[in-house]
Amino acid sequence: MAACRGAGDSALPRFLNLCSLILHIQLYYPLWHVLFFNSFSVIAFFCVPSTPDQTFCLGICCHLCKRKKGKNILTVVPQDTLKYCKLKVISATVMLRRSFMRWISLAESRELFMDTGGRILQHPRATLAQTLQVLAEHHESGDATLTRAALQRLLDLDVTDDVTASIASFNATKSGIYTEQDGVSGGSGNGAPHLVLHLMQSHLDDATICEGCCRCVANMCQLASGASYCSSQGDESRGDADTSDSLVEQGAVELALGTLTKYRYLSPRGRAWAALAVLNLVCLSRDGARRAVLAGGESILSTTLLAIMEEVYGMNRYDAVKNGVTECLLSTEQRTTLDAALGAVARLLISSAGDNATGVSYRYEEADYMTVKAVVYYLFWLSRLILLGTRPDKIDLCNDNRYGEERNRESHDSSAICDTSAEQSGGCLHFPTASRSQRSAVLSYLPPLQKAWMSLKNLTTCGSNLPMVYEVLHQISKSDASAANGGKDCVRSIVEVVRLVGISLTGLGAAGLLEEKQLQQDLLANAVTAFAALTSTRKDLSERELANAAAITDVHCDMRTGSDVDRKGDGVSAVIPTEAAMRVIEMLSTGAVSGIALSAIHQIHVSHKRKMEREGTDVLLYDREDFELLIRSVQLLSNLSEEDTAVSSPNTLAVLHALLIDSASALAGMERKHREDISSFFVSQTSVEHMLLFQQCGIIAQVYAVLWGVLRTKEGARSTVELRMYECVERLQTLLESMGRASATVGNVSASVGDQRADCDKARGCGEPGVLGAVKTSKSRAAVAETIERLIPLGKKVVHSLELVSVAESTGGNKGRSAAALH
């Protein structure tokens, strides 16, 4: 019988509990009567493992059982006496057992989750309260099997928000197990840690328990904010914090990241749970991102991303063909892990930097090489998966290169994506009519693809990260260095997916997938911005250093022959002069990237024209997102204008010519509106006119930059003459100069802004809306005037170059020569 009580049950607590029963029962019956005639209850109480329900039953037995004439008979007692005795027995028993004993003994806990042979029950019937109490009382008993079984039962029950809220609100301190000194290391809260976090802290070497706790943490983070489930009752300072903030304060971020470091010992679903826990903690809490950065979260997440991708390659589960249909054998757990880990990396990259004294504002400005490598490799890897699911005819399924390492190819050649540069104009993928595998690939991989491009866009925004991005892309290209195309297919796969998903994919809005439609637009904007940064002029030199370098003879390395060629007058290199950078620029200048930019410009322009026709107006503002994408796309063409021959083609310049014609019409409409006194335009113009003029000037400036680069090539010079762009640019220049003279007659607007600001500081009513509105309007007018003044000189240079080219083409003497050769 002693063995049935379990290791955690002693005779002293049971004796004290029995004394409590006798003390309350003697209020109605003599003490000797109870002890003599109910001796059987004393024996049963010490021999049988007790629970709160059993204790209550024994107390009732002491009232109902009496010895009469040598037999046990039931005697009915008054109802009020029985009710009063019941309440007294329960209250006293609860107080004593809560103070000196466990709610559920170890033996009873094992009976809830295991059979007599010690095997875990497949379908335990323990309730949520029993499961939580067993975990709280016996997880340190040394019985790891019991802890795992109870935790698995908790995971099976945690399927609704109500259950998750009950788990989050469970306060382990109520059982008397923990004290306030048991806080998780690193936590800033004063109260005891939550039960789930205490489990993780107590079983750091048990991967099964840690991964199960990570799932509970991930679910608790998604509870609606507004009530703190995890904070203790006495911690009033965190009373207004939500669940995720309380978990972060108790060290959940460090524990989840610590679990993720053991990814090789975690199950596939355990990796997904750990990654989801980190993602929810850093995204749904105030301080989670900062603590993750301090704990080395970027390195841990990046290592996890690379390791899982390596594992997928090593298992040869990259792709397969069944019945002529390409199927990706990437499991759901692997997708979830990669998506969550990348999302956490993206969140950490845009978090605030710890020290702003050096001018660093965000984490992506000081990213390490491992983070850059993980983002770029994941982008390439995900692009291949999307091509497998949507365009299986465009990829060689046997290509299984691993991260730039040359693997033995015994039975298959290593050719990657087919050259699709000649097929970019066709092949639209309409989502409603697409195949099931294509729709599944789009819906599965569009969210992580957008995150990857957002992360790469943030990384390329900082010039110090560009050498690392170039180096990683160069390593990817070297993985196919033995291919006939010189290793361009790896980078081309990234570009092809952007064109396919961002340009060719249509019908998401018609299918009711509005969120996916927004993701598609964001993906295209991030990709174009990243391409523009990768193809822009070098950012490792200041303007003064660039000017000094331009005066020195540049030694250019011929990429084809490898010989040094003295090219006087070329000035400083357009990109960072490394082999990786120049190789990547060469691969991005093959026409695919410029085709994406041109398609984006065309789509935005056509959509804007249709909107103007529907509203019946000749002048209309661009939407903010459309305008930003339009400007970035034209900027990308400007960066590629001298290297990419596709930019100099008549098709590309025709689209840009249409933009200039629309800008000329918009400026002419403004001039007609203020025909009587053009100077009044800078006095009485509205905020809409301000924004409209800013947009048109921005478009004109970017197109001028494209023309300036195109005119330096022979093909570009011929195309501008064929399209008669000289006439359009000359008309624009006339309008801009007229507005520039009008702004000069108004006076020095910027000086008046300073005077008004000084007067505003001195006046008592400087906070009045009228005064502040006047200052804001004056600043806007000054910015408009400054924009026009800076645009006029650039326009003069472009007009002069176009004039030289036009004259040369008309006379035939210098026909076919670029503007640079004619100067």
N, C-alpha and C positions, 0 to 999 in steps of 0.2 A: 504493500500500500504506500510505503514511503516513496517508492520509485515513481508512482503515479503523480505525486505532487510536483515533481520536477525539481530542478536544481535551484530555482529561484524562490521556493516556498519553504519557510521555516515554521517551527511550532509557535514561536513567540507572537507573530502577528495574528495567528489563528486564535491563540489564547486571549489576546486583547480584544479581538472581534467578538469572541464568545462572552467575555465580560460585558461588552456593550449590550448584547442581547439580553443578558440576565438583568442588567441594571434597569432596562426599560420594561421588561416583562414583570418585574416584581412590583411595579406600580399597581397591578391588579391581582397578582397571585403571589402567595408566599414563596420566599426563596427556596426553602427546603422542599416545597412541593414541586417546583420546577426541576431542581437538581435530582430529586429521587425518582420521580415518575417519568422524567424525560431524559434518562441517561442514554437512551439509544440515540438521541439527537447529538449529544456530546461526542459519541464515538463516530457518528457519521460526519460530523463537522470537521474532525481532525483527519479522517481517513480519505474522504472524497475531495478531489480538487474543487474548490468553490469558485463561483462566479457571482456577480451581483444578483442574478435571478435566483441562484441556489440559496444564497444567504437570506433572501426575502422568504423563500419557501420554508427554510428551517425556522425562521422566526414565527411564521404562522403556525407551524407544527407545535411549537411550544405553547401556543394558546389553545389549540384545538384538541390536543391529545392528553387525556387524563387516565390515571389508573383507577378503575372502579370494579370491585368484586373480582380482582385477578385478571381482568380483561381490558384490552384497549378499546374504548368506545369514543365516538365523536360527540362532543357536547357543543351545542350551538351557544355562542356568546352573543351579547347584545351588539347590534350593528355599529352604533357609535363607538363602543369600546374597541371593536376590531379595527375600525377606520383610524382611530387615534393611534392605536398601537402600531398599525402599519406605517404611518407617517414617521413615528418616532424611530422605529426600527430602521427604515430606509435612510433617514438623515444621519443617524449615528453610524450606521454601517459605511455609508459613503465617506463620511469624514475620516473614519479610522483607516479604511482601505486606501483612500487617496493619500493618506499621510504615511502609512507604513508598509503598504503592500502594492503589488501590481494589479492592474485591472484584469489582465489575462495572463495566466501562468505559461511557462514555456511548454509544458506538456499540452495544454489546451491549444496553444498556438500551432504546435506541430499537428495536432488532430485536424485543425482547420485547413491545412495546406498539404499534408502528407498522409500517406496510409501507414499501416502498422509496420510495413517493411522499410519505411524511410523514403519511399519514392514519392515524387511530387504528383499531386492529383491533377489530372487533365482538366477537370472542371470543378474547381473549388467553389464553395458556396458562401464564402466569407463576405460579409457586408463591407461597405466602404469604411465605416467606423471601426470595425474589427481589424480590417487590413491596416489602416493607419495606426491603430493602437499597437498592433503586433510589431510593425516597423519601428515605432517610437520606443517600445520597451525592450525589444529583444534583438535589435540589429547589432548590438555589441556583445551578444552572448557567445559569439564564436561559431554559431551555426550559420555559415554562409549559404547553405542550401535553403534554409528557412527564409533568410532575407531575400534571396533571389525569387523564391516562390511567391512571397508576399508582394514583392515589387512587380512581378509579372501580373499578379492579380490586380494590383493598382493600375497598371497600364491598360489592362482589359476593361476596367471600369471607367477609365478616363476617356470617355467618348463624347461627352457633352460639356457645354460651358458651365452648367450647374455643378457637375461633378468636379470640374477643374477649379471652380470657385470654392468648393468645399475643401479640396486639397490645399489650396492657397491659404484658406482661412484657418487651417488646422494649426493650433499653437501647441507645440510640443512641451512648452514649459509648464502647461497645466498638469501634466502627469508627474511632475516633480523630478524628471530625469535630468534636465539640463539646468544649469545656472547661468547667470549673466556673464560668467567668465568663459563660457563655451563658445564665444563668437568665432566666426570663421576668420582665419588669418587674412588680413587685408581688408576686411570689411570695416566700414566706418560707423556702422550702427552700434548702439549701446546694448540692444536686446540680443537674445539668443538667436542663432540662425534658424532658418526654416528647416523643417524636418528633412526635406529633399536635399538641401545643401549639406546638412549634417551627415546624411547618408553618404554623399559623395566624399566629404572630408574624411569620414571614417573608413572608407573603402577605396582609397585612391589606387590601389593595386588591382582592384577587381574591375575589369573592363565591362563586364556585363551589368554590374550595378551602376557604374558611372554612366553608361550609355542610356540605361533606362531612366535615370534621374534627369538626363539632358532632355529627354522627351517631355517629362513633366515640366521642366523649366521653360521649354519652348511653348508649351500650351499655356502656362500661367502668364507668360509675357503678353499673350494675345487677349487677355481679359480686358474688359472696358476699364479705362482709367477713371479715377474719381474716388476710389476707395482703396485703402492700403490693406491688403489681405495678409501680407507677410510681416508687417511691423508688429512688434509686441504692443500690448495694451498700455504699458507705461511709457512708451516712446512717443511723446506728443509732437516732437519736432518733425516726424515724418508722417503725421496723420493725414496730410493732404497729398502725399505722394502716391503714385499708383503702384501696381504690383511689380512691374519691371524695374522701377527705380529702387524699390525696397530690395529686390533680389540683387541688383547691382551693388548696393551699399553693403550687402552681406557677403560679397565675394563671388557672385555667380559667374561673372565674366572670366575671372581667373580659373575657376574650376572647369568651366566649359572648354576654355582653350587648353587647359591641361589634359582634359579628356581627348581633345582632338589631336594632341601630340602623339597619342597612342593609337593612331589610326590603323597601324598594321595589326593590332590586336583586337580591333573593333569589328563587329559584324557589319555587313553592308548597310543594314538599316540603322545600326548604331552610329555609323559615320554620318548618315543623313540626319539623325537626331541631334548629334553634337553640332554639326554645321548649322542646323536650323536654330538651335539654342543660341549660338553666337550671333547669328543674323538678327534674331528678334531682340536680343539684349542690346546690341549696338544701335539698332534702328528705332526701337520703341522706348528707349530710356534717355534721360538727359545726360548722364555721365558715362554711359556704357562705352561710347567710342573712345573717350579719353583714356579710360582704364584699359581698354583693349590695346591701345597704342603703347601704353606703359608696360603692358605684359608681353609685348612682342607679337601682337596679333597679326600684323601684316606678314611677318616671316612665317608664322605657323600656318596661316591660311594659304599663302603662296606655295609653301612646301606640300600642303595637302592637295592643292590643285594639280601640281606637277606629278605627285606620286600616283594619284588616281588615273590621270591620263596615261602615265607610264604603265600602270597595271592593265588598263584596257588594251593598250597596244600589245603588252606581253602575253595576254590571254588570247590574242588573235581573235578578238570579238569585235573588231572594228566594223565589219560589215559582212554580209552574206547574201547570196542570191538563191531564192526559192521560187521555182516555177516562173522564172523570168522576172520576178519582182525583187527589187532591192529592199532588204530589211536591215535596219540597224539593230544590233543585238545589245545595245547599251541598256542596262537595266534601269528600272524606275528609281531604285535607291541611288545609283550612280548619278543619274540626272539630277536628282534632288540635292545630293551632296555638292556637286559641281555648281549648280545654280545658287545654292545658299552660300557657299564659300566665296564665289565671285561677288555676290551681292554684298557680303560683309566687307570684302576688299574695296569695293566701290564706295561703300559708306565711310570706311576709314580714310580713303584718299581725299575725300572732300571735307573731312573733319578739320577743325581749327588746329593749327600748329601750336605746340606748347610754348615756344619762345618766339615772340614777334620782334625781338630786338634786332635781329638780322634782316628784317624785312620779309620773312617767310610768313605767309598767312594761312596756307593750307598744307596738308600732309603731302599732297601730290607734288609739291615743289621740292620736297626732299626725299623722294622715293628711292629705294635701294634697287639694285640690279635684279634681285630675286623677284620682287614684285612686278617689275617691268617684264621680266621673262615670263612669269606666270600669265599675265594679262595677254601678251602677244601670242604665246603658244596656245592659250585657250581660244583666242579668236581664230587662229588658223585651224585648230582642231575642230572647233564648232562649225566653221565654214565648210569643212569637208563633210561633216555629218549632214548638214543641210543639203549639200549637193547630192549626197547619196540618197536622201529622201525625196528630193524634188526633181533632180536632173540626173538620173543614173546613167544616161547615155553620154554625159559630158565628163565622166571620170573613170579612170581605170581602177577597178575594184581590187586589183592585186597590189596596189601601192601601199606598203606598210612600213615606211621609213619611220625611224624613231628619233625625234628631236635632233636632227642633223647628223646622226650617226649612220654611217654606211653599213647597211645590213646585207647579209649574203642573199642573193637572189638566185636560187637554184632552178626554179621552174618557171618564173614569170619575170617579165621585163618591168622596169620601174618607170612607167610613163604616167603622168598625172593628168590633169584636166586638159581636154582638147583645146586647141587655140580657137577661142570664140570671138576674137576681135572682128572677124568678118561677119559674125552673126548677131552683133549686138543690137541691131535695129529691130529684130523680130523676136518671136517667142515669148509673148506675154503669158503670164500665168494668172488666169481668172479663178479666184478662190472658189466661188460657188460651183463651178464646173470641173474643178480639179479632182484628181483621184483621191481615194481615201488616204493612201500613204503620203501624198503631197500635202493634204490638209493637216494630217497629223504632224508631219515634220514642221510645218509653218507654226502651228499652235504650240508645239513643244519647245521649239528652239528660238522663236522670236523674242521672248522675254530675256533669256540669258544673252542672246546676241546683242540686244540693245544695251544691256549692262556692260558687256565687253567693250563696245564702241564708246560708251560714255566714259569708261575708265581710260581707254586709250586717248580719247579726246582731252581729258584732264591732264594726262601725262605729257602729251605733246604740247600743251599750252605753255609749259615751262621749258625754256631753252636748254637748261642743264640736263634734261631727260632725253633730249633728241639723240645724242650719241648712243645711249643705251638702246633706244628703240631701233635705231639703224643697225646696231650690232646684232640684236636678236632677229630682226627680219633677214639680215644677211646670213645668219646661221640657218634659218629655215630654208633659204634659197639654196644653200650649199648641200642640203639633204638630197636635192635632185640635180646635183652638179654634173652627174654622168648622163643626164638626159640630153636629148638632141637640142632642146631649146635653151640650154645653158642655165637651167635652174630657175626659170622665171615662173614656172607653173605654181609654185607654192604661194607666192605673193599674188599671182593672178587669181587663185582660188578665193582669196579674201576679197579682191575687187569684184569678182564675178558674183559672189553672194550679195554684196551691196547692191549691185545692179539688179540682181534677180528679186531680192526682197524689197529693196527700197524703190525701184523704178518699175520693174515688170509685173510685180504682184499687184493685182487690182481686185476690187470687189469685196474688200473687208467691211467697208461701211454698208454696202448693200446687204451683206449677210448679217448685219446687226452686231458685228464685232467692233464696237467703237473703241474699246480699250486697246485692242490689237492695232486698230488704225492709227491711234495716237503713238503707239510704240513704233510703228513703221515710220511715221514722220520724224520722231525723235532719232531713230536709228540713222536715217538718211542725213539729218542735220549734223549729228555727231561724226559720222563718217566723212562728210565733206569738210567739216572743220579740221578733223585730224589729217586728212590728205593735204589740205591747204597749209597746215603747219609743217608737214613733212617735206613739202616742195617749196617752202618759202625760203627767203634769203637767210643766211646764217645768223644765229642769235648769240653766238659766243663772243662777239666783238661789239664794242661800243661804236657810236657813230664816228668818233674821232679816230679810233683804231681802224675802222673800215676805210676812212679817207686816207689814212697813212698807207694802208696796205694797197689801196688802189693806185698809189703813185709808184709802187715798186713793181718791177717786172715779175709777172706770175709764171711760174713753171708748172705747166699742166701735164699731168700724166695721162697719156693715151690709154684708155681702158682696153682697147683691142690689142695693141702691140706691146703695151707695157713700157714703152720708151718715153723719155722725158722730152717734151717739145717746148721750145721757147716761144711763147705767144705774147709778144709785146702788145700792150694796149688793152688787153682783156681785163686788167684790173683784178680785184680779189675774186676768189671763187664764189659762186652763187650759193654753195652749200658748204657744210663743214667738210674740209678737204681730207676725208678719210676714205679708205677703200669701201667700207660698208656703206657710208652715206652716199657716195657717188654710184654705187651699185644699185642701191634702193631707188635713187632718183631715176636711174636709167630704166628700171623695171616699171616705175610708176608713169613714165613718159611714153608708153607704147600705144596710147590711145584709149585704153579702157577707162582710166580715171577721168580724162577729159570728156569721154562719152557720158559718164554719169553726171558730171556737172552740167553738160549741155542739155541732157534730158530733164534735169531738175529745173533749169532755167525755162525751158520750153513749157513744161507743165505749169509752172507758176504763172508764166505770162499768159498762156491760153486761159487758165482759170480766172485770172484777173480781168481779162477782156470780156469773158462771158458774164462775170459779175457786174461789170460796168454796163453791159447791154441790158441786163435784167433791171438794173436800177435806173436806166435811162440817163446816164451822166457821162461826161467826157473826162472827168477828173475824179479819182477815187483813191483813197489811202490803201496801201497794202496791209494785210494782217501782219502782226508783229513777227510771228513765226515764219510766215512766207517771205517777209522782207529779209530777215536774217539769213535764211537759206539762200535766197537770191543773191545777196551780197557775197556770201561765202563761196557760192558756186562761181560767180564772176571772178572773185579773187583767185580761186583755184585755176581758172583758165589763164589768168594773168601770170601766175607762177610758172605755168607750163607753156607759155606762148612762144618761147624761143627754142625749147627742147622738143616739144610734141608737135609734129607736123599736122596732126588732126585739128589743132587750134587754128591753124592758118588756112584751113579749108573754107571754101565758100559757104558750106552748110553751117559751120559754126559762126562765121561772121554775119551771116544773114539773120540769125537769131539775135545777135548783139545789135545789129542794125535796127531791128524792130524795137528793141528797148530804147535806143536813142531817139527814134521817131516818136515814141510815146512820151518820152521826157520832153522833147521839143514841143509837142502839142500841149502838155501840161503847163509848161512855162509860158507858152503863148496865151493860154487861157487866163493865167494870172495877170499877164500884162494887159490883156483886153479889159479885164475887170477894173483895172486902175489906169485906164487909158488917159483920162483927163490929167491926172498928176501921178506919174509913176512913183514919185518919192513918197506918196501917201501909202504906198504898199508896205513900207517899213514902219509906218506909224499906226495904221489901222488894221493890220492883218490879224486874223484870228489864230487861235491855237491850232486849228485844223490846217490852215495855210502854212503855219510854221512847220508842222510835221510833214506836210506834203512837199514843201520845198526841201526839207532835209532829206527826205527819201529820194527825190529826184536828183539832187546834187550828189548823193552817195552813189546812186546807180551810174550817173555820168562819169564820176571820178574813176570808178572801177573799170568801166568800159574803156575809158581813155588809157588806163594802164595796160589793158589787153592790147589795144591798138598800138601803143608805144612799143610793145614787145613784138607784135606781129609784123610791124613795118620794118623790123630789122631782118626779116627773112624774105627771100625772093617770092615764095609762094604766097605769103601774106600780102606783099605789095601788089601782086597781080589780083588777088581776091578783093582787096579794097577798091581797086579801080573798076573791076567788074560790077561791084555793088553800088558804085558812085557814093561812097561814104563821105567823100569830101564835102558834098553839098549839104548833107545833114549836119555834119560837125560844124561847118561854117555858120549855118543857121543857129545852132545852139550857142556858138561863141558870141554871135551878135546879141542874142537874148541875154546871155550872162553879163556881157559888158554893159548893156543898158541898165540892168539891175544893179550892177556895181556902181555905176555913176549915180543912180538914184540913192543908193545907200550912203554915198559920200556927201550928198547934199543934205541929208538928215543931220549929219554931224557925227562927232565921235561918240557913238552910243556907249561904248565900253566905259568911257570916262564919266558919262552921265550916270551910269549904273553905280560906279564907285561913289559919286556924290550923293545919290539917293540912299545908298547903304549907310553912308556916314550920317546923313540927316536922320535916317531911321533910328540909328543908335542913340541919337541925342533927343529925339522927340519922345514925348510921353506915350504917344499912341503907336509905337513901333510894332506892337503886336496886333494891330488891327488888320483885318483881312484885306481892306482896300490898299493899305500901304504895302503889305507883303505881296499882294497880287501885282502891284505896279512894278516892284523890284524884279519879280519873277519874269514878267513880260519883257522888261528892258533887257534882262540877261538873255532871253530867247532871241530878241531882235539882234543883239550884238553877235550871238553865235551864228545867226543866219547871214549877217553881213560878212563875218569873218570867213564862213564857208565859201561864199561866192568869191571873195577876194583871193582866196587860196586856189580856187579852181580855175580862175581865168588864166594865170600863167601856164598851167599845164595844158589848157586848151589851145593856147597859142602855139605851143610846140607841136602838138598833134596836128593842128591845121597846117602848119608849115611843112611838116613831113608829108602829109597827104597831098599837099599842093605840089611838092617836088616829085612825088611818085606819079601823080596825074599828068604833069607836064612831060615827064620822061616817057610815059606810055603813049601820050598823044604824038610826040615828036618822033618816037621810035629810035632816037639816038642811044638812049640809055635804057631801052626796054628790057624788063626782067630784072632790073637791079633793085636792091633794097634801099630803104631810106637812109640807112647808115652809110651805104656806099655812095649815096648822092650828096651827103653833107660835105 
